[in-house]
Amino acid sequence: MSTTETAALAQAPAHADVPRHVAIIMDGNGRWAAARGLPRGEGHRRGVEALRKVVRGAGELGIAYLTIFSFSSENWSRPVEEIGDLFGLLRRFIRNDLAELHRDGVRVRVVGEREGLESDIVALLNEAEDLTRDNTRMTLVVAFNYGSRQEIARAAQRLAQEVADGRRDASTINADLLETYLDTSGIPDPDLIIRTSGEQRLSNFLMWQAAYSEFVFVPLHWPDFDKAALERAVDEYARRERRFGGLAAKTGS
Ligand code: FPP
C-alpha cells in the first residue's frame, strides 16, 4: 500500500457504521483506585486522562457527538472532599483543555442544572460554550449536575408555567414539543450508550433520549478505557440491528 493510501485510510472513519452520537457513563474510577490502594480522587484524576484520549479518539473515528456523564444530580450524596475533587477536576479540565478543544474544532455543550452551582463553575461552563459555539468538527456534551428525571421535570414545569400564564394551550403538548424543552434540545438522541466498570444500568442518564439507543457494557474501569476500547464498542454497535419499533432494520442518523 502506498504512503498516500495509508494516510487516507488513517483519516477515514474506521467503520462505515460509526454511531453519530455516543454517550458514556464513565464508571469505576473509585474501584480502579481502590484496587491499587490509591485514594478515590486519584481514580478521578486518571479518569480525566482517559477522557482526553477518548475525546480525541472519538473525533478520529468520525463520531459527531460525544456525551459524558461527569457529575450526576445524585453525586451530591458523596463525601464533601470527593465532591471537591470532582469540581476541581472540572475547573482544571476547562482551564487546561478548552483552548485545545477549541483549536480541534470541538463545540462544547453543557447539560444539567446550573442553578445552585458555584458562580465560578457556572462562568467556566458558560465560557466553554460561548468560545466554542461555532465549531463544527465534533460536539462534546458535558452532563454536569445532570439527572434525567430532574431535566424532564424542569421541562414539564416550564410548559406548565406557559399554560398557567395563558401562553399555551395544553393540547399542544406532545413528545416532540417536550423534547425541545429538554437540556439536550437540538442534540440528536444517542445511538450508542457505553457504561464502563461492568455495571449495567442507566442511573438517571438520558432516560428520555435513550429510548432507542443501543447499550454496550464494558468490563473495564473508566481509567483503563481508551480509543481501542471505544473502537471495540463501536464494532459491537455496528453488529446490532436497529428497528426503532418497526420490523425492518434502520439506520439511526
Ligand atoms: C464514576 O466513578 C465516575 C464519576 C462519578 C465521575 C466521572 C468523572 C470523571 C471521569 C472525571 C471528571 C470529569 C470532568 C469533565 C471533570 P465512581 O467514582 O462512581 O467509581 P466507583 O463506582 O468505582 O466508586
Residues whose N, C-alpha, C, O or C-beta is under 5 A from the ligand:
A	BS01	FPP	M26 D27 G28 N29 G30 R31 W32 H44 G47 V48 F69 S70 L86 L89 L90 F93
